[in-house]
Amino acid sequence: MAESFLSTLWYRVAGLKPRLRPHVSVHRHRYRGQPWYVLHDHASGRVHRFTPGAWMLIGQFDGSRSVDEIWRALADVQDNHAPGQDDVIRLLSQLHQNDLIRYQGSPDVADLLERHERNARQIIKQNLTNPMSFRIPLWDPDAFLRRTLPAVRWLTGWAGFCLWLAVVVAGLATAAVHWPALTGNLAERVFAAQNLVISLVTYPLLKAFHELTHGYLTRARGGEVREMGIMFLVFFPVPYVDASAAAAFRSKWHRAAVSAGGIFAETFVAAVAVMVWAAAEPGFVRAIAFNLVLIGGMSTLAINGNPLLKFDGYYVLTDLVEIPNLAQRANKWWGHVVQRYLFNARTLKADPATPGEKAWFAFYAPAAWAYRMVVMVGIALLVAQRFFILGVLLAIWSVFNSVVKPIAKHLRHVVTSPSLRKVRKRAVGLTFGGIAVLALALLLVPLPLRTDTEGVIWLPEDAVVRAGSGGFIADLPVAEGAEVARGAILARLDDPPVETRVVVFAARVDEARRRLQRAEAEDRSEIAAARVQLAEAEAQWQRERERRLRQTLHAGVAGRFRPAIPISDMAGRWVGEGDIVGHVLPPRAEVARLLVPQEDIALVRERTRAVEVRLLGRMDQRHEASLARSVPQATAVLPAAALGEVAGGRFQTDPADPEGATLLSQAFLYDLALPEALADAPFGMRVLVRFDHGFEPAGWQIWRRVRQLFLRQFNA
């Protein structure tokens, strides 16, 4: 017998005669073509999966034979494929810790009491270590579910699925039609006082429906549901149901159906609610419907239904791809890869996994971590805008659980783990050396510092030909595309009432002058009134004369005339005051007008070393430019629609503005003097601009962005 099979601790377990506890049932599952054995602990509701190799031992634990007898018989049959004594000891420890086995002569009452106390301590410990999400068991709902199941059984099968599909499709169509109104000014509506009060009622009720759906689906497929209670999620009470018995179902489709039950329930309610919201008048009913749409639709798709978070969507994914405990196994696989190939711990044994599972492990762990950070930090920032202290606490808790705690755990593993004792120096050196190198790189190694923004090839305001007053286009002396000089006449307007008013007001001026002359000669007490009447008449006459003059449109700059519509369609057309009649395009593009975000204005003003411009459509060509003019005051209005996100630009606009011209955050205007190479650039085309600020270590750049985030979100 090989030495690697032996263990110095074997004497402590060799004489034990284990057997499975009576409340443990065994189920044989297949995952990706490989058999697994599932032990379902009905007392706790937990399930445990074991490989066929482990089952060769567990299956012989009948209480009549000792561990040594079982192992020797297995070693004689399996030879080199039999587990070693250390493997057997680890398996026994795992079974004992999870209360799956007992030994001959062990007192059941004492074990039960100890088990109950240990489970209670475990619940308290879990609640204390995760104060943002802890559970309080209250009720065994199995009898209630069993009695009421006949009334809803038809909804747990294909008939219920077809009903759900029809309602959700109708809800999606309604949401698509009313999407701008449904999502407009979302943050303000979510945190409105009325909506928060409604949430206190609708959220627990919707979650109760969600959890009961899990319970009914589990009970309809033969499982037991033995625990229901209240879970405080971020200090907010919501109901929960322990449907873990579904993990023992042999069919992966049954397991996935139970996991997806909550998603089905909430999206069904959201679909009904969005149709009610669209049909209802503004008021209390519409507010409740909007809240249900928000919770049951958007939050379900982003959080509960997303497989990158360990909620319902995650369990649906693990069942469908047949990879139980995907998150834990993915993290463990990455840990093995690091220890095996980076630390050179060649004696470590990897958990059994197929090539397909390894591909999932490689993708899932980093993707889940990144998405979890984005969601948690995003929620914290959103909450902090209205409830600063709570948002900061959420952010600290998220960073601690997702960054600080895992790093501390990994560092402790590197320093103390027995599995790394032979490569301890290498592991410690690479780990702490890597941290030191990363810190030095972040703080000392300079990296390019850039500010990227967008602008448009700017057409001078004088190049826009606008109607100075309303009128019919009577004459167009310049052909389309003709070269015109500055001041050239481009169009004449005709508005007969203007001519009439000029004659009328001229007559009134003449009359007012005669009245003034008569007052000066006959009655000097009326001179003041006559002078006022004359001034009013002259002002009205002058205003109408100026309006008549504005009916002749001149070129503000020299260039090529381009009418707003074809000249053949312009004759006799009415244009209002300020309407655009056409443009005079200068011979070359000289200026690009751009927006600089408020958070970047200090770098642009103080540290700009060079400016680079690239024309959209000619991204491979880079041109040097220079700043021509800056506006010292921030603006909240887009200089051109092409810069807004609706037109493909980078600047976000206020959804409440129907014209899409109001910025969500203020920015500063700059004019760039374009090089000769861009003289033929079309006016109005978007350009990409990069300001070069030299070099700065990445750590300082990150710190600046974090400070800007706090300043922008919280003014802190």
Summary of the structure (lengths in Angstrom):
residues: 716
radius of gyration: 38.6
end to end distance: 70.1
largest distance: 143.0
contacts: 2076
relative contact order: 0.06
helix: 55%
strand: 20%
